[in-house]
Amino acid sequence: HNFMAWLVVQNRLLTQDRLQKMRIMSNNVCFFCGEEEETLNHLFFKCQYSKRCYMLLKAKIQMQILEEDVVLWWLKRRMRPFEKKQILAMVVVGLMYHLWWSRNRCRVDKLLIRPEVFIQKLYVETVSRLKKFLNIESEKYRCLNRG
């Protein structure tokens, strides 16, 4: 997840517009909506499919995460309290990863996953990862308190 997020922040994710500039692809239409050019911002923030996923996730976790500019979001994220920042990063990076995975699935298998199913899958995975993270953190603090 983190590597894919790094690619997004560096604007190195191989979206259709980048592939077209490299002359690898001639078509540059979003696989989700089929209406607009697939760019980084469109894929993660402007596309109706992505917006619906963000909206469902925000409602499920009751946390403000929607920003249009990934780089600005990344910088703002660094200024939040540590624990909340890590949880928010885990959720947003997971969402971005799963949007990219769904986009590739749509591209290869011609199968578009309903946003409700998408968010439920993401939620279950994120809760599982968060539980592991919290257990690791509590183990670390227990070791520090013994010394």
Contact map, one row per residue, 1 for C-alpha under 8 A:
111110000000000000000000000000000000000000000000000000000000000000000000000000000000000000001100100000000000000000000000000000000000000000000000000
111111000000000000000000000000000000000000000000000000000000000000000000000000000000000000001000000000000000000000000000000000000000000000000000000
111111100000000000000000000000000000000000000000000000000000000000000000000000000000000000000000000000000000000000000000000000000000000000000000000
111111110000100000000000000000000000000000000000000000000000000000000000000000000000000000000000100000000000000000000000000000000000000000000000000
111111111000000000000000000000000000000000000000000000000000000000000000000000000000000000001001100000000000000000000000000000000000000000000000000
011111111100000000000000000000000000000000000000000000000000000000000000000000000000000000000000000000000000000000000000000000000000000000000000000
001111111111100000000000000000000000000000000000000000000000000000000000000000000000000000000000000000000000000000000000000000000000000000000000000
000111111111100000000000000000000000000100000000000000000000000000000100000000000000000000000000000000000000000000000000000000000000000000000000000
000011111111000000000000000000000000000000000000000000000000000000000110010000000000000000000000000000000000000000000000000000000000000000000000000
000001111111100000000000000000000000000000000000000000000000000000000000000000000000000000000000000000000000000000000000000000000000000000000000000
000000111111100000000000000000000000000100000000000000000000000000000000000000000000000000000000000000000000000000000000000000000000000000000000000
000000111111110000000000000000000000000000000000000000000000000000000000000000000000000000000000000000000000000000000000000000000000000000000000000
000100110111111000000000000000000000000100000000000000000000000000000000000000000000000000000000000000000000000000000000000000000000000000000000000
000000000001111111100000000000000000000000000000000000000000000000000000000000000000000000000000000000000000000000000000000000000000000000000000000
000000000000111111100000000000000000011100000000000000000000000000000000000000000000000000000000000000000000000000000000000000000000000000000000000
000000000000011111110000101111000000111000000000000000000000000000000000000000000000000000000000000000000000000000000000000000000000000000000000000
000000000000011111111000000100000000111000000000000000000000000000000000000000000000000000000000000000000000000000000000000000000000000000000000000
000000000000011111111100000000000000001000000000000000000000000000000000000000000000000000000000000000000000000000000000000000000000000000000000000
000000000000011111111111100000000000000000000000000000000000000000000000000000000000000000000000000000000000000000000000000000000000000000000000000
000000000000000111111111111100000000000000000000000000000000000000000000000000000000000000000000000000000000000000000000000000000000000000000000000
000000000000000011111111000000000000000000000000000000000000000000000000000000000000000000000000000000000000000000000000000000000000000000000000000
000000000000000001111111100000000000000000000000000000000000000000000000000000000000000000000000000000000000000000000000000000000000000000000000000
000000000000000000111111110000000000000000000000000000000000000000000000000000000000000000000000000000000000000000000000000000000000000000000000000
000000000000000000111111110000000000000000000000000000000000000000000000000000000000000000000000000000000000000000000000000000000000000000000000000
000000000000000100110111111100000000000000000000000000000000000000000000000000000000000000000000000000000000000000000000000000000000000000000000000
000000000000000000010011111100000000000000000000000000000000000000000000000000000000000000000000000000000000000000000000000000000000000000000000000
000000000000000100010000111110000000000000000000000000000000000000000000000000000000000000000000000000000000000000000000000000000000000000000000000
000000000000000110010000111111000000110000000000000000000000000000000000000000000000000000000000000000000000000000000000000000000000000000000000000
000000000000000100000000001111100111110000000000000000000000000000000000000000000000000000000000000000000000000000000000000000000000000000000000000
000000000000000100000000000111111111110000100000000000000000000000000000000000000000000000000000000000000000000000000000000000000000000000000000000
000000000000000000000000000011111100010000000000000000000000000000000000000000000000000000000000000000100110000000000000000000000000000000000000000
000000000000000000000000000001111100000000000010100000000000000000000000000000000000000000000000000000100100000100000000000000000000000000000000000
000000000000000000000000000001111111000000000011100000000000000000000000000000000000000000000000000000000000000000000000000000000000000000000000000
000000000000000000000000000011111111000000000000000000000000000000000000000000000000000000000000000000000000000000000000000000000000000000000000000
000000000000000000000000000011001111100000000000000000000000000000000000000000000000000000000000000000000000000000000000000000000000000000000000000
000000000000000000000000000011001111110001000000000000000000000000000000000000000000000000000000000000000000000000000000000000000000000000000000000
000000000000000110000000000111000011111001000000000000000000000000000000000000000000000000000000000000000000000000000000000000000000000000000000000
000000000000001110000000000111100001111101100000000000000000000000000000000000000000000000000000000000000000000000000000000000000000000000000000000
000000000000001111000000000000000000111111100000000000000000000000000000000000000000000000000000000000000000000000000000000000000000000000000000000
000000010010101000000000000000000000011111110000000000000000000000000000000000000000000000000000000000000000000000000000000000000000000000000000000
000000000000000000000000000000000000001111111100000000000000000000011100000000000000000000000000000000000000000000000000000000000000000000000000000
000000000000000000000000000000000001111111111110000000000000000000000000000000000000000000000000000000000000000000000000000000000000000000000000000
000000000000000000000000000001000000011111111110010000000000000000000000000000000000000000000000000000000000000000000000000000000000000000000000000
000000000000000000000000000000000000000111111110011000000000000000000000000000000000000000000001001000000000000000000000000000000000000000000000000
000000000000000000000000000000000000000011111110011000000000000001110000000000000000000000000000000000000000000000000000000000000000000000000000000
000000000000000000000000000000000000000011111111011000000000000000010000000000000000000000000000000000000000000000000000000000000000000000000000000
000000000000000000000000000000011000000001111111111000000000000000000000000000000000000000000000000000000000000000000000000000000000000000000000000
000000000000000000000000000000001000000000000111111100000000000000000000000000000000000000000000000000000000000000000000000000000000000000000000000
000000000000000000000000000000011000000000000011111110000000000000000000000000000000000000000000000000000000000000100000000000000000000000000000000
000000000000000000000000000000000000000000111111111111000000000000000000000000000000000000000000001000000000000000000000000000000000000000000000000
000000000000000000000000000000000000000000011111111111100000000000000000000000000000000000000000000000000000000000000000000000000000000000000000000
000000000000000000000000000000000000000000000001111111110000000000000000000000000000000000000000000000000000000000100000000000000000000000000000000
000000000000000000000000000000000000000000000000111111111000000000000000000000000000000000000000000000000000000000110110000000000000000000000000000
000000000000000000000000000000000000000000000000011111111100000011000000000000000000000000000000000000000000000000000000000000000000000000000000000
000000000000000000000000000000000000000000000000001111111110000000000000000000000000000000000000000000000000000000000000000000000000000000000000000
000000000000000000000000000000000000000000000000000111111111000000000000000000000000000000000000000000000000000000110010000000000000000000000000000
000000000000000000000000000000000000000000000000000011111111110000000000000000000000000000000000000000000000000000000010001000000000000000000000000
000000000000000000000000000000000000000000000000000001111111111110000000000000000000000000000000000000000000000000000000000000000000000000000000000
000000000000000000000000000000000000000000000000000000111111111000000000000000000000000000000000000000000000000000000000000000000000000000000000000
000000000000000000000000000000000000000000000000000000011111110000000000000000000000000000000000000000000000000000000000000000000000000000000000000
000000000000000000000000000000000000000000000000000000001111111000000000000000000000000000000000000000000000000000000000000000000000000000000000000
000000000000000000000000000000000000000000000000000000001111111100000000000000000000000000000000000000000000000000000000000000000000000000000000000
000000000000000000000000000000000000000000000000000000000110111110000000000000000000000000000000000000000000000000000000000000000000000000000000000
000000000000000000000000000000000000000000000000000000000100011111000000000000000000000000000000000000000000000000000000000000000000000000000000000
000000000000000000000000000000000000000000000000000001000100001111100000000000000000000100010000000000000000000000000000000000000000000000000000000
000000000000000000000000000000000000000000001000000001000000000111110000000000000000000000000000000000000000000000000000000000000000000000000000000
000000000000000000000000000000000000000000001000000000000000000011111101100000000000000000000000000000000000000000000000000000000000000000000000000
000000000000000000000000000000000000000010001100000000000000000001111100100000000000000000000000000000000000000000000000000000000000000000000000000
000000000000000000000000000000000000000010000000000000000000000000111111100000000000000000000000000000000000000000000000000000000000000000000000000
000000011000000000000000000000000000000010000000000000000000000000111111110000000000000000000000000000000000000000000000000000000000000000000000000
000000001000000000000000000000000000000000000000000000000000000000001111111000000000000000000000000000000000000000000000000000000000000000000000000
000000000000000000000000000000000000000000000000000000000000000000101111111100000000000000000000000000000000000000000000000000000000000000000000000
000000000000000000000000000000000000000000000000000000000000000000111111111110000000000000000000000000000000000000000000000000000000000000000000000
000000001000000000000000000000000000000000000000000000000000000000000111111111000000000000000000000000000000000000000000000000000000000000000000000
000000000000000000000000000000000000000000000000000000000000000000000011111111100000000000000000000000000000000000000000000000000000000000000000000
000000000000000000000000000000000000000000000000000000000000000000000001111111110000000000000000000000000000000000000000000000000000000000000000000
000000000000000000000000000000000000000000000000000000000000000000000000111111110000100010000000000000000000000000000000000000000000000000000000000
000000000000000000000000000000000000000000000000000000000000000000000000011111110000100000000000000000000000000000000000000000000000000000000000000
000000000000000000000000000000000000000000000000000000000000000000000000001111111000100000000000000000000000000000000000000000000000000000000000000
000000000000000000000000000000000000000000000000000000000000000000000000000111111101100000000000000000000000000000000000000000000000000000000000000
000000000000000000000000000000000000000000000000000000000000000000000000000000111111100000000000000000000000000000000000000000000000000000000000000
000000000000000000000000000000000000000000000000000000000000000000000000000000011111110000000000000000000000000000000000000000000000000000000000000
000000000000000000000000000000000000000000000000000000000000000000000000000000001111111000000000000000000000000000000000000000000000000000000000000
000000000000000000000000000000000000000000000000000000000000000000000000000000011111111100000000000000000000000000000000000000000000000000000000000
000000000000000000000000000000000000000000000000000000000000000000000000000011111111111110000000000000000000000000000000000000000000000000000000000
000000000000000000000000000000000000000000000000000000000000000000000000000000000111111111000000000000000000000000000000000000000000000000000000000
000000000000000000000000000000000000000000000000000000000000000000000000000000000011111111100000000000000000000000000000000000000100000000000000000
000000000000000000000000000000000000000000000000000000000000000010000000000000000001111111110000000000000000000000000000000000000000000000000000000
000000000000000000000000000000000000000000000000000000000000000000000000000010000000111111111000000000000000000000000000000000000000000000000000000
000000000000000000000000000000000000000000000000000000000000000000000000000000000000011111111100000000000000000000000000000001000100000000000000000
000000000000000000000000000000000000000000000000000000000000000000000000000000000000001111111110000000000000000000000000000001000000000000000000000
000000000000000000000000000000000000000000000000000000000000000010000000000000000000000111111111000000000000000000000000000000000000000000000000000
110010000000000000000000000000000000000000000000000000000000000000000000000000000000000011111111100000000000000000000000000000000000000000000000000
100000000000000000000000000000000000000000000000000000000000000000000000000000000000000001111111110000000000000000000000010001000000000000000000000
000000000000000000000000000000000000000000000000000000000000000000000000000000000000000000111111111000000000000000000000010000000000000000000000000
000010000000000000000000000000000000000000010000000000000000000000000000000000000000000000011111111100000000000000000000000000000000000000000000000
100110000000000000000000000000000000000000000000000000000000000000000000000000000000000000001111111110000000000000000000000000000000000000000000000
000000000000000000000000000000000000000000000000000000000000000000000000000000000000000000000111111111000000000000000100010000000000000000000000000
000000000000000000000000000000000000000000010000010000000000000000000000000000000000000000000011111111100000000000000000000000000000000000000000000
000000000000000000000000000000000000000000000000000000000000000000000000000000000000000000000001111111110000000000000000000000000000000000000000000
000000000000000000000000000000000000000000000000000000000000000000000000000000000000000000000000111111111000000000000000000000000000000000000000000
000000000000000000000000000000000000000000000000000000000000000000000000000000000000000000000000011111111100000110000000000000000000000000000000000
000000000000000000000000000000110000000000000000000000000000000000000000000000000000000000000000001111111110000100000000000000000000000000000000000
000000000000000000000000000000000000000000000000000000000000000000000000000000000000000000000000000111111111000000000000000000000000000000000000000
000000000000000000000000000000000000000000000000000000000000000000000000000000000000000000000000000011111111111100000000000000000000000000000000000
000000000000000000000000000000110000000000000000000000000000000000000000000000000000000000000000000001111111111110000000000000000000000000000000000
000000000000000000000000000000100000000000000000000000000000000000000000000000000000000000000000000000111111111000000000000000000000000000000000000
000000000000000000000000000000000000000000000000000000000000000000000000000000000000000000000000000000011111110000000000000000000000000000000000000
000000000000000000000000000000000000000000000000000000000000000000000000000000000000000000000000000000001111111000000000000000000000000000000000000
000000000000000000000000000000000000000000000000000000000000000000000000000000000000000000000000000000001111111100000000000000000000000000000000000
000000000000000000000000000000000000000000000000000000000000000000000000000000000000000000000000000000001110111110000000000000000000000000000000000
000000000000000000000000000000010000000000000000000000000000000000000000000000000000000000000000000001101100011111000000000000000000000000000000000
000000000000000000000000000000000000000000000000000000000000000000000000000000000000000000000000000001000100001111101100000000000000000000000000000
000000000000000000000000000000000000000000000000000000000000000000000000000000000000000000000000000000000000000111111100000000000000000000000000000
000000000000000000000000000000000000000000000000100110010000000000000000000000000000000000000000000000000000000011111110000000000000000000000000000
000000000000000000000000000000000000000000000000000010010000000000000000000000000000000000000000000000000000000001111111000000000000000000000000000
000000000000000000000000000000000000000000000000000000000000000000000000000000000000000000000000000000000000000011111111100000000000000000000000000
000000000000000000000000000000000000000000000000000010000000000000000000000000000000000000000000010000000000000011111111110000000000000000000000000
000000000000000000000000000000000000000000000000000010011000000000000000000000000000000000000000000000000000000000111111111000000000000000000000000
000000000000000000000000000000000000000000000000000000000000000000000000000000000000000000000000000000000000000000011111111100000000000000000000000
000000000000000000000000000000000000000000000000000000000000000000000000000000000000000000000000000000000000000000001111111110000000000000000000000
000000000000000000000000000000000000000000000000000000000000000000000000000000000000000000000110010000000000000000000111111111000000000000000000000
000000000000000000000000000000000000000000000000000000001000000000000000000000000000000000000000000000000000000000000011111111100000000000000000000
000000000000000000000000000000000000000000000000000000000000000000000000000000000000000000000000000000000000000000000001111111110000000000000000000
000000000000000000000000000000000000000000000000000000000000000000000000000000000000000000000000000000000000000000000000111111111000000000000000000
000000000000000000000000000000000000000000000000000000000000000000000000000000000000000001100100000000000000000000000000011111111100000000000000000
000000000000000000000000000000000000000000000000000000000000000000000000000000000000000000000000000000000000000000000000001111111110000000000000000
000000000000000000000000000000000000000000000000000000000000000000000000000000000000000000000000000000000000000000000000000111111111000000000000000
000000000000000000000000000000000000000000000000000000000000000000000000000000000000000000000000000000000000000000000000000011111111100000000000000
000000000000000000000000000000000000000000000000000000000000000000000000000000000000001001000000000000000000000000000000000001111111110000000000000
000000000000000000000000000000000000000000000000000000000000000000000000000000000000000000000000000000000000000000000000000000111111111000000000000
000000000000000000000000000000000000000000000000000000000000000000000000000000000000000000000000000000000000000000000000000000011111111100000000000
000000000000000000000000000000000000000000000000000000000000000000000000000000000000000000000000000000000000000000000000000000001111111110000000000
000000000000000000000000000000000000000000000000000000000000000000000000000000000000000000000000000000000000000000000000000000000111111111000000000
000000000000000000000000000000000000000000000000000000000000000000000000000000000000000000000000000000000000000000000000000000000011111111100000000
000000000000000000000000000000000000000000000000000000000000000000000000000000000000000000000000000000000000000000000000000000000001111111110000000
000000000000000000000000000000000000000000000000000000000000000000000000000000000000000000000000000000000000000000000000000000000000111111111000000
000000000000000000000000000000000000000000000000000000000000000000000000000000000000000000000000000000000000000000000000000000000000011111111100000
000000000000000000000000000000000000000000000000000000000000000000000000000000000000000000000000000000000000000000000000000000000000001111111110000
000000000000000000000000000000000000000000000000000000000000000000000000000000000000000000000000000000000000000000000000000000000000000111111111000
000000000000000000000000000000000000000000000000000000000000000000000000000000000000000000000000000000000000000000000000000000000000000011111111100
000000000000000000000000000000000000000000000000000000000000000000000000000000000000000000000000000000000000000000000000000000000000000001111111110
000000000000000000000000000000000000000000000000000000000000000000000000000000000000000000000000000000000000000000000000000000000000000000111111111
000000000000000000000000000000000000000000000000000000000000000000000000000000000000000000000000000000000000000000000000000000000000000000011111111
000000000000000000000000000000000000000000000000000000000000000000000000000000000000000000000000000000000000000000000000000000000000000000001111111
000000000000000000000000000000000000000000000000000000000000000000000000000000000000000000000000000000000000000000000000000000000000000000000111111
000000000000000000000000000000000000000000000000000000000000000000000000000000000000000000000000000000000000000000000000000000000000000000000011111
